[in-house]
Amino acid sequence: MPSPIPPRRRYAKLAEAAEYLQVTERTIRQMITDGRLTGYRNGPRIVRVDLNEIDAAVMKPFGAS
């Protein structure tokens, strides 16, 4: 049985990621600084984030069970 194909990364600009989450670009940068998201550098100034990671970070359960 062949191994499953891993999901493709969906890279987005910080502004696109901010719009996706309905937050500011500053919040996305803070999430990268805090380690909640991984920023992927593409050149000296361009930073992208993976929308799959955003989905995983946002969908974490919270509260007591």
Buried (B, 14 or more C-beta within 10 A) or exposed (E): EEEEEEEEEBBBBBEBBBBBBEEEBEBBBEBBEEEBBEBBEEEEEEBBBBBBBBEEBEEEEEEEE
